[in-house]
Structures are given as structure tokens and as C-alpha cells.
Amino acid sequence: MSRFTRIEKLESRRRDDNEMLMLWRKPGEDIGAIVLAANRAGLYESGDRVVCAEWYGDDDLSAPRWIRRFKTDLTEIENEYCDRTIEKLISKDQPKSTGRDYDMNHLSTDQLTCGMAIRWP
């Protein structure tokens, strides 16, 4: 291992208690494998907060780094990719609609039944 690599590794390990390690992966890559590789590389220890978002661009992934706030510590494109990853995770947990979905939960039973009454002349 070169001195530069060792220094880089030591620099990335410096963190405060209110920071989290930001990792990136390509869509479809195994999140567990990415996080495990970062742990084996010594980027974080047990008990550290680690976030792994998808990188949707064709360019190289951003390097792992410690951050405090998404909005200020990430670039505009990194924030966009984090938002897309969160939206993807949320939509994955939502039940899929099988047809038209009319949300009538806000209506009372009386409103529903009165609206369905038909008058014959």
C-alpha cells in the first residue's frame, strides 16, 4: 500500500460523532457488498452511521466521505441522486394498484350512500 493511499485512508476515517459516511453504488449493485467492502477497507467502524445511495450517472461515483448534512455537504447532483434513491425505496414499499384507485376514505358512509341513490321519474 502506497503512502498516499494510507494517508487518504486515515483522512477518510477522521469524523465527528454527528457525521455519517456517504457511500455510492450503481443501480442494481448489492448494498450489503458495498457497505461490507467499505468496512473491510477501514472506512468505518461498528456503530458508525453509513448511508449508501444509488449513483444514476454514467460518470464515476463520488468518493466515500463523511458528511453532516445532505443539503450543504453534497453537490446538487449528489442530492438529486439521494432524493431519487429515497423515492425508489418509498415506492418499493407501497402496494401496487391493480386498477383505478379512487380514494374515498375522506367521505362518510352517509355521503357515499346518498351519492349512489338514484331517483326514478
Buried (B, 14 or more C-beta within 10 A) or exposed (E): EEEEEEEEEEEBBEBEEEBBBBBBBEEEBEEEEBBEBBBEEEBBEEEBBBBBBBBBEEEEBBEBBBBEEBEEBBEEEBBEBBEBBEEEEEEEEEEEEEEEEEEEEEEEEEEEEEEEEEEEE
